[in-house]
């Protein structure tokens, strides 16, 4: 029978719990992945998984029946059995599905990015809420977008909440942190058509051509895009707002624009 970690004072567990905090993730270069589906998708995409802490008796949800088979397909995984108390300490809030994984945070840069022909890219500037990041990644996965750039990001992209909100699709989409200045220069150097979503944009989003290499740029809900994006090669576009609200949630805006890009490309 596999050895069971029972103590909350176990050094591995204490280090893993610190990954709930951004400082801990930054110091360790790792993050924590909650849930059977999210872990399965990380493994499916060949994402390196250092350790999986499991409480098989607690496996729940639609992934529960097949999760054991997933583990058996990866015999080299480091599987650590834990008690219910330890799992509760590791897991996200009340979401105890019986498995939590520790994965390294990739260190990618714009210079490392390999683009397909006519890529579809999303840039989010100063977006703060990891839930919005995760929701955008889900839509990007759905339409087959190629790259997410977080410009001057205010949340770390591999925040456990972002991973959870993405339903594990974060492992299928290349993502990069960069400054806004770096991103603007990179898009221009790579001849990527750049469309910035602004409330005062002069052109309707349905009137621009997204069939070529395209970047869709969105700002935070609180402040919108910074003035850095007022560039000759950046075209400002807008979504119609016919009610009293002057903007949409950033993930909703991303979804509208991404599906318009998909419509044009199919």
Buried (B, 14 or more C-beta within 10 A) or exposed (E): EEEEBEEBEBEBBEBBBBBBEBEBBEEBEBBBBBBBBBBBBBBEEEBEBEBBBBBBEBBBEEBBEEBEEBBEEEEEBEBBBBBEEBBBBBBBEEEBBBBBBBBBBBEBEBEEBEEEEBBBBBBBBBBBBBBBBBBBBBBBBEBBBBBBBBBBBBBBBBBBBBBBBBBBBBBBBBBBBBBBEBBBBBBBEBEBBBBBBBBEBEEEBBEBEBEBBBBBBBBBBEEBBBEBBEEEEBBBBBBEEEEEEEBBEBBBBBBBBBEBBBEBBE
